[in-house]
Amino acid sequence: MKKLLLIQPSPYDREHRPVKKNKLYFVGLAMPLLAALTPKDYEVEICLETIEEVPFDTDVKIVGISTMGHGVHRSIDLAKEFKKRGKTVILGGYMASLMKEEAVKYCDALVVGDAEAVWEDVLLDYEKGTLKKVYDKPLDPFKGLKTPLPRFDLILNKNIGDFLPLQAGRGCPHSCSFCSVACLYRGKYIKKSIEDVKTELQQIMDLGFKKVTILDDNIHSDREYLDDLLGILKEFGFQWMSQCDIKIGEDVELLRKLKESGCYTLSFGLESLEEESLHSMNKSWAEPGEYDRLIQNIVKAGIDVSTEMVFGGEGDSPEIFDKTVEFIERNKIPVPRFYILTPIPGTPFFQKMKKEGRLISEDVYTYDGTKAEHRPKKMTPEELTAGYWETYRRLFQMSSILKRTVIRRDFFKRPLGLLFYFGVNLYYRQSIKRGVTPNIF
C-alpha cells in the first residue's frame, strides 16, 4: 500500500511558534477532498497541525502541504524539513498559487489553483518518475464543479467541532484588487449541481452532523442557484453559516428564505467605512453609508452578522480606527475581525504598491499580518500598525464583548448562539493579548 501524508499547517505566532489549540471548531475541506481524489491504492493520513503534531518521522514517501494566508511561512518551513528528510513534497493552495515562482523553490511539484483536474496526474507522474514542476489546469466554468465525497472519515477521530464543511461553488463575481480569490477565478463563480450538493448533505447527515459551514467565497453570487440551494438545505433541516456580499441585505424575501433554510450566521467582507478606500480596492459597488441599514435588515431576519474589515486603504486616515470601533459597537457585531491591508504578491494591489514605490519590503517572508507592509496614503505605517492593534484591544475588552454578545435586547431569543459568540470573543481576546491575529477557531 502506497502512503500519502496531507498537512494543513498552522500559522506562526509572534514568537515564531505554530499556533496551537485543543479543539478546532471549523475544519477546512481541502485535505478531505484531496484524500478523496487520491487513488484507492494509497493509504492517506491527514494532519491538522493546529490540534496535533506534524509526524516528521513518518515513513511516507510523498507529502502534500497546503498554503493559506500568512500560514504560508509555516508551509514553506515544513516543505524544507520534509525535503531534507528525503520526501517528495507537493505544495498547493491559494498562497502557493499566487506566489508560484517562489513556491516552486521549496517543493518537487506545485499545484496551482484547483486540484481536481490534475491530482491523479500528479500521483501517476510521481510513480513513473516524471513529476512536473508545475501543474496548472483551471476548472471549466461551463462544466461546473465536480468533486468526490470528501474523506471525512480521516478527520472524525480528531478533536473538531460539530460542523462539517460543504462547498457548493467557488469564486466570486467581484474582483477586489487585494483578493486572492479574485486573482484565481477572475470574476467567475463555478457551481456544483444541486444533486451533487444534496448527495454531500446526505453524507454529512449520515455521519451524525446537524450543522454545516458552507465555504463558498460568496453564496450570493447567483441568486437563482441560491434559491435552489436554500430549498434543499431546508429539506435537510441543517443549521448553517456562510459568507457573501452585504448586498444580500437588500432582499428581504431572500433573507426570510435564508432563515427558514437554517442559516443563522453570515460573514461579510465590509473592508472599509471609507468610500475612497473601497473605490481603490475595486469595490465601489459597496456603499458604507448603507451598511447600518443592510445589517439591521439581516439581523431583523434572525441572522447574526460577522464582519471582516481591513485597515490601510487609500481613504483611511488615523480617524478610521475610532470610526470603526463606534460602528461595530453600534451594530452589536458579535464577531468582528480585522486585517492590515497586505500587498499579497500576485494581486493587483501588490503591483500598484510596487509600481508606486510604496512597499516597505518585497521580502514576503516578513509579511505576517501583524504590521504594515506598505506606506498608506493618509497615515504612516507605524500609525496603521498601532491603530490596528488598538482597535482589536478596544473591541475585545470585556465591556465591549459583553455589550456585543450578552447585553442585548434579543439575548433571550437565542441565548445559546450568543453565548457561543461570547466564547469565541474570549478566545480571540487571548489571541490578541499574545499578538496573534485571531483568525482560527
C-alpha positions as CSV (number, residue, x, y, z in Angstrom):
1,M,0.0,0.0,0.0
2,K,1.4,3.4,-1.1
3,K,1.2,6.1,1.6
4,L,0.4,9.9,1.4
5,L,0.5,12.5,4.2
6,L,-1.6,15.6,3.7
7,I,-0.8,18.5,6.1
8,Q,-2.9,21.6,6.9
9,P,-0.3,23.8,8.6
10,S,-0.9,26.2,11.5
11,P,0.3,29.8,11.1
12,Y,3.1,31.1,13.4
13,D,2.5,33.3,16.4
14,R,4.7,36.3,17.3
15,E,7.4,34.0,18.8
16,H,7.5,32.0,15.5
17,R,5.7,29.0,17.0
18,P,2.8,27.3,15.3
19,V,-0.5,28.4,16.8
20,K,-1.9,25.5,18.8
21,K,-5.4,24.8,20.1
22,N,-7.1,22.0,22.0
23,K,-10.0,21.9,19.6
24,L,-10.6,23.1,16.0
25,Y,-14.2,24.0,15.7
26,F,-14.2,24.9,12.0
27,V,-12.2,22.5,9.8
28,G,-11.2,23.0,6.1
29,L,-12.3,21.0,3.2
30,A,-9.1,20.9,1.1
31,M,-7.4,17.9,2.8
32,P,-10.5,15.6,3.0
33,L,-11.2,16.5,-0.7
34,L,-7.6,15.8,-1.8
35,A,-7.8,12.4,0.1
36,A,-11.0,11.6,-1.9
37,L,-9.3,12.4,-5.2
38,T,-6.4,10.1,-4.3
39,P,-6.4,6.6,-6.0
40,K,-7.6,3.8,-3.8
41,D,-4.3,2.1,-3.6
42,Y,-2.9,4.9,-1.4
43,E,-3.2,4.9,2.4
44,V,-3.8,8.6,3.3
45,E,-3.2,10.4,6.6
46,I,-4.4,13.9,7.3
47,C,-2.6,16.2,9.8
48,L,-4.4,19.3,11.1
49,E,-1.4,21.0,12.8
50,T,-3.4,23.4,14.9
51,I,-4.6,20.5,17.0
52,E,-1.9,17.8,16.5
53,E,1.8,17.4,16.0
54,V,3.3,17.0,12.5
55,P,4.7,13.4,12.2
56,F,8.1,14.3,10.9
57,D,9.3,10.7,11.3
58,T,6.6,9.3,9.1
59,D,7.6,6.5,6.7
60,V,5.5,8.0,3.8
61,K,7.4,8.9,0.7
62,I,5.1,11.8,-0.5
63,V,3.8,14.8,1.5
64,G,1.2,17.3,0.3
65,I,1.2,20.7,2.2
66,S,-1.5,23.4,1.8
67,T,-0.8,27.1,1.9
68,M,-3.3,29.7,3.2
69,G,-2.7,33.4,4.0
70,H,0.1,34.1,6.4
71,G,0.3,30.4,7.2
72,V,2.4,30.1,4.0
73,H,5.6,30.7,6.1
74,R,4.9,27.6,8.1
75,S,4.1,25.7,4.9
76,I,7.4,26.5,3.4
77,D,9.3,25.6,6.5
78,L,7.5,22.2,6.6
79,A,8.4,21.7,2.9
80,K,12.1,22.4,3.6
81,E,12.1,20.0,6.5
82,F,10.4,17.2,4.7
83,K,12.7,17.6,1.6
84,K,15.7,17.4,4.0
85,R,14.3,14.0,5.1
86,G,14.1,12.8,1.5
87,K,10.4,13.1,1.0
88,T,8.7,14.2,-2.2
89,V,6.9,17.4,-1.4
90,I,3.8,18.9,-3.2
91,L,2.6,22.4,-2.4
92,G,-0.8,23.8,-3.2
93,G,-3.4,26.3,-2.1
94,Y,-4.1,30.0,-2.6
95,M,-0.8,31.5,-1.5
96,A,1.4,29.0,-3.3
97,S,-0.7,29.5,-6.4
98,L,-0.2,33.3,-6.3
99,M,3.5,33.1,-5.5
100,K,4.3,30.2,-7.8
101,E,7.7,31.5,-8.9
102,E,8.7,31.5,-5.2
103,A,6.8,28.4,-4.1
104,V,8.5,26.1,-6.7
105,K,11.8,26.7,-5.0
106,Y,10.7,24.6,-2.0
107,C,8.8,21.7,-3.4
108,D,9.1,18.9,-6.0
109,A,5.7,19.9,-7.6
110,L,3.3,22.8,-7.3
111,V,-0.4,22.5,-7.9
112,V,-1.7,25.9,-9.0
113,G,-5.4,26.6,-8.3
114,D,-7.9,23.8,-8.4
115,A,-6.5,20.2,-7.9
116,E,-9.5,18.2,-9.3
117,A,-8.2,18.1,-12.9
118,V,-4.6,17.4,-12.0
119,W,-4.2,15.5,-8.8
120,E,-4.4,12.0,-10.3
121,D,-1.8,13.0,-12.9
122,V,0.5,14.3,-10.1
123,L,0.5,11.0,-8.4
124,L,0.8,9.0,-11.6
125,D,3.8,11.1,-12.7
126,Y,5.3,10.6,-9.3
127,E,5.1,6.9,-9.6
128,K,6.6,7.0,-13.1
129,G,9.4,9.3,-12.0
130,T,8.2,12.0,-14.4
131,L,6.9,14.6,-11.9
132,K,6.5,18.0,-13.4
133,K,7.4,21.2,-11.5
134,V,4.0,22.9,-12.0
135,Y,0.5,21.5,-12.6
136,D,-2.0,24.2,-13.6
137,K,-5.3,23.3,-15.2
138,P,-8.2,25.7,-14.3
139,L,-11.7,24.3,-14.0
140,D,-14.0,24.9,-16.9
141,P,-16.9,27.1,-15.5
142,F,-19.2,25.7,-18.2
143,K,-18.7,22.2,-16.9
144,G,-19.3,23.2,-13.3
145,L,-17.7,22.0,-10.2
146,K,-17.4,18.2,-9.8
147,T,-15.9,16.7,-6.7
148,P,-16.0,13.3,-5.0
149,L,-17.4,12.9,-1.5
150,P,-14.8,14.2,1.0
151,R,-12.9,11.7,3.1
152,F,-14.3,13.0,6.4
153,D,-13.5,9.6,7.9
154,L,-9.9,10.7,8.1
155,I,-10.7,13.6,10.5
156,L,-13.6,12.4,12.6
157,N,-11.3,10.9,15.2
158,K,-9.7,14.3,15.7
159,N,-10.9,17.0,18.2
160,I,-13.1,19.0,15.8
161,G,-16.3,20.9,16.4
162,D,-19.9,19.9,15.5
163,F,-19.7,21.5,12.0
164,L,-18.6,19.8,8.8
165,P,-17.6,21.9,5.7
166,L,-19.5,21.9,2.4
167,Q,-18.8,23.8,-0.8
168,A,-21.5,24.5,-3.4
169,G,-19.4,26.8,-5.6
170,R,-16.0,28.5,-6.0
171,G,-15.1,32.0,-6.9
172,C,-16.9,35.4,-6.8
173,P,-18.3,37.8,-9.4
174,H,-16.5,40.7,-7.8
175,S,-12.8,41.4,-8.4
176,C,-11.4,43.2,-5.4
177,S,-7.8,44.3,-6.0
178,F,-6.3,42.7,-2.8
179,C,-8.2,39.4,-3.0
180,S,-6.5,36.1,-3.8
181,V,-9.9,34.5,-4.8
182,A,-10.3,37.3,-7.5
183,C,-6.9,36.6,-8.8
184,L,-7.5,32.9,-9.4
185,Y,-11.2,32.9,-10.5
186,R,-11.3,36.4,-12.2
187,G,-15.0,37.1,-11.6
188,K,-16.2,33.6,-12.2
189,Y,-18.4,31.5,-9.8
190,I,-18.2,27.8,-10.6
191,K,-21.2,25.8,-9.2
192,K,-21.9,22.2,-8.3
193,S,-25.1,20.6,-9.4
194,I,-27.8,20.8,-6.8
195,E,-28.0,17.0,-6.9
196,D,-24.3,16.7,-6.0
197,V,-24.8,19.2,-3.1
198,K,-27.7,17.0,-2.0
199,T,-25.5,13.9,-2.0
200,E,-22.9,15.7,0.1
201,L,-25.5,16.9,2.6
202,Q,-26.8,13.3,2.9
203,Q,-23.2,12.2,3.6
204,I,-22.9,14.8,6.4
205,M,-26.2,13.8,7.9
206,D,-25.3,10.1,7.8
207,L,-22.2,10.9,9.8
208,G,-24.4,12.4,12.5
209,F,-23.8,16.1,12.0
210,K,-26.6,18.7,12.0
211,K,-24.5,21.8,11.3
212,V,-22.5,22.7,8.2
213,T,-20.2,25.6,7.2
214,I,-20.7,26.5,3.5
215,L,-17.3,27.5,2.4
216,D,-18.3,29.3,-0.8
217,D,-16.5,32.6,-1.3
218,N,-19.8,34.3,-2.0
219,I,-23.1,32.3,-1.8
220,H,-24.9,35.4,-3.2
221,S,-23.0,35.0,-6.5
222,D,-26.0,33.5,-8.3
223,R,-29.5,34.3,-7.0
224,E,-31.3,31.6,-8.9
225,Y,-28.8,28.9,-7.8
226,L,-29.0,30.2,-4.2
227,D,-32.8,29.8,-4.2
228,D,-32.4,26.1,-5.2
229,L,-29.7,25.6,-2.6
230,L,-31.9,27.0,0.1
231,G,-34.6,24.6,-0.9
232,I,-32.5,21.5,-0.2
233,L,-31.0,23.0,2.9
234,K,-34.5,23.5,4.3
235,E,-35.4,19.9,3.3
236,F,-32.4,18.5,5.3
237,G,-33.0,20.8,8.3
238,F,-29.4,21.7,8.8
239,Q,-28.2,24.7,10.7
240,W,-25.6,26.5,8.7
241,M,-23.4,29.5,8.2
242,S,-21.5,31.0,5.2
243,Q,-20.2,34.2,3.7
244,C,-21.4,36.6,1.0
245,D,-21.6,40.2,0.0
246,I,-23.5,42.7,2.1
247,K,-25.9,43.5,-0.8
248,I,-27.9,40.4,0.2
249,G,-29.4,42.7,2.9
250,E,-31.4,44.5,0.2
251,D,-33.5,41.4,-0.4
252,V,-35.9,41.0,2.5
253,E,-37.7,38.0,0.8
254,L,-34.3,36.2,0.3
255,L,-33.4,36.9,3.9
256,R,-36.6,35.2,5.0
257,K,-35.8,32.1,2.9
258,L,-32.2,32.1,4.3
259,K,-33.6,32.0,7.8
260,E,-36.2,29.3,7.0
261,S,-33.4,27.2,5.4
262,G,-31.5,27.1,8.7
263,C,-29.0,29.9,8.1
264,Y,-28.1,31.6,11.4
265,T,-24.8,33.5,10.7
266,L,-23.4,35.2,7.6
267,S,-20.0,36.8,7.4
268,F,-19.4,39.9,5.3
269,G,-16.2,41.4,3.9
270,L,-17.1,45.1,4.5
271,E,-13.4,46.1,4.2
272,S,-13.8,49.8,5.0
273,L,-16.1,52.6,6.1
274,E,-14.4,55.0,3.6
275,E,-15.6,55.2,0.1
276,E,-12.2,56.2,-1.2
277,S,-10.7,53.1,0.2
278,L,-13.4,50.9,-1.4
279,H,-13.0,52.5,-4.8
280,S,-9.2,51.9,-4.7
281,M,-9.9,48.3,-3.9
282,N,-12.1,47.9,-6.9
283,K,-15.1,47.5,-4.6
284,S,-17.1,50.6,-5.5
285,W,-20.3,48.6,-5.6
286,A,-20.2,48.6,-1.8
287,E,-21.7,51.7,-0.1
288,P,-20.6,52.2,3.6
289,G,-23.5,54.6,4.1
290,E,-25.8,51.7,3.6
291,Y,-24.0,49.3,5.9
292,D,-26.1,50.0,9.0
293,R,-29.4,49.6,7.2
294,L,-28.4,46.4,5.5
295,I,-27.0,44.9,8.7
296,Q,-30.2,45.7,10.5
297,N,-32.3,44.1,7.8
298,I,-30.2,40.9,8.2
299,V,-30.5,40.9,12.0
300,K,-34.2,41.5,11.8
301,A,-34.5,38.4,9.7
302,G,-32.9,36.5,12.6
303,I,-29.5,36.0,11.1
304,D,-26.3,37.0,13.0
305,V,-23.7,39.1,11.4
306,S,-19.9,38.6,11.4
307,T,-17.7,41.1,9.7
308,E,-14.2,41.3,8.2
309,M,-12.6,44.7,7.6
310,V,-9.1,45.8,6.5
311,F,-7.2,48.9,7.6
312,G,-4.7,50.8,5.3
313,G,-6.8,51.6,2.3
314,E,-6.3,54.8,0.3
315,G,-9.0,56.7,2.2
316,D,-8.1,55.5,5.7
317,S,-6.7,58.2,8.0
318,P,-6.0,57.7,11.7
319,E,-9.6,58.6,12.4
320,I,-10.8,55.3,10.8
321,F,-10.0,53.4,14.0
322,D,-12.4,55.3,16.2
323,K,-15.0,55.3,13.5
324,T,-14.7,51.5,13.1
325,V,-15.0,50.9,16.9
326,E,-18.1,53.0,17.1
327,F,-19.6,51.3,14.0
328,I,-19.0,47.7,15.4
329,E,-20.5,48.6,18.8
330,R,-23.4,50.5,17.4
331,N,-24.4,47.5,15.3
332,K,-23.5,45.0,18.0
333,I,-21.5,42.8,15.7
334,P,-20.9,39.6,17.7
335,V,-17.7,38.5,15.9
336,P,-15.7,41.3,14.2
337,R,-12.4,40.5,12.5
338,F,-9.8,42.9,11.2
339,Y,-6.7,42.7,9.0
340,I,-4.0,45.1,7.9
341,L,-4.3,45.6,4.1
342,T,-1.4,43.5,2.9
343,P,0.1,43.6,-0.7
344,I,0.0,39.8,-1.4
345,P,2.3,39.0,-4.4
346,G,0.2,38.2,-7.5
347,T,-2.6,40.7,-6.7
348,P,-3.2,44.0,-8.4
349,F,-2.7,45.8,-5.1
350,F,0.8,44.4,-4.8
351,Q,1.6,45.5,-8.4
352,K,0.3,49.0,-7.6
353,M,2.3,49.4,-4.4
354,K,5.4,48.2,-6.1
355,K,5.0,50.5,-9.1
356,E,4.4,53.5,-6.8
357,G,7.4,52.6,-4.6
358,R,5.2,52.1,-1.5
359,L,6.2,48.7,-0.5
360,I,8.2,48.7,2.8
361,S,9.8,45.4,1.8
362,E,9.5,42.9,-1.0
363,D,10.6,40.1,1.3
364,V,7.3,38.3,1.6
365,Y,8.7,36.2,4.5
366,T,8.4,39.3,6.7
367,Y,4.6,39.5,5.9
368,D,2.9,38.1,8.9
369,G,-0.3,40.1,9.1
370,T,0.7,41.9,12.3
371,K,2.2,45.1,10.9
372,A,2.0,47.4,7.9
373,E,3.8,46.2,4.8
374,H,3.1,49.3,2.6
375,R,3.0,53.0,3.1
376,P,-0.6,54.1,3.3
377,K,-1.7,57.4,1.7
378,K,-3.1,59.2,4.7
379,M,-1.1,57.8,7.7
380,T,2.3,56.4,8.5
381,P,2.9,52.6,8.5
382,E,3.5,53.0,12.3
383,E,0.1,54.6,12.8
384,L,-1.5,51.8,10.8
385,T,0.1,49.1,12.8
386,A,-0.6,50.8,16.2
387,G,-4.2,51.6,15.2
388,Y,-4.9,48.1,14.1
389,W,-3.9,46.5,17.4
390,E,-5.5,49.3,19.4
391,T,-8.8,48.7,17.6
392,Y,-8.6,45.0,18.5
393,R,-7.8,45.7,22.1
394,R,-10.7,48.2,22.5
395,L,-13.3,45.9,20.9
396,F,-12.1,42.8,22.8
397,Q,-12.0,44.4,26.2
398,M,-14.7,42.7,28.4
399,S,-17.1,45.6,28.4
400,S,-17.3,45.6,24.6
401,I,-17.5,41.8,24.4
402,L,-20.5,41.9,26.8
403,K,-22.2,44.7,25.0
404,R,-22.0,43.0,21.7
405,T,-22.9,39.4,22.8
406,V,-24.8,39.3,26.1
407,I,-26.2,42.8,27.0
408,R,-28.7,42.9,24.1
409,R,-32.4,43.1,23.9
410,D,-32.6,40.0,21.8
411,F,-30.3,37.8,24.1
412,F,-33.2,35.6,25.4
413,K,-34.4,34.9,21.8
414,R,-31.2,33.0,21.1
415,P,-29.1,32.7,24.3
416,L,-27.1,29.6,23.2
417,G,-25.9,31.2,20.0
418,L,-24.9,34.5,21.7
419,L,-23.1,32.6,24.4
420,F,-21.2,30.7,21.8
421,Y,-20.1,34.1,20.3
422,F,-19.2,35.2,23.8
423,G,-16.8,32.2,24.0
424,V,-15.4,33.0,20.5
425,N,-14.7,36.5,21.7
426,L,-12.9,35.3,24.8
427,Y,-10.7,33.1,22.7
428,Y,-9.9,36.0,20.3
429,R,-9.2,38.2,23.3
430,Q,-6.5,35.7,24.4
431,S,-5.0,35.7,20.9
432,I,-4.9,39.5,20.8
433,K,-3.1,39.6,24.1
434,R,-0.4,37.3,22.6
435,G,-0.1,39.5,19.5
436,V,-1.7,36.8,17.3
437,T,-4.3,37.9,14.6
438,P,-7.4,35.9,15.7
439,N,-8.5,34.1,12.5
440,I,-8.6,30.4,13.7
441,F,-11.3,29.0,15.8
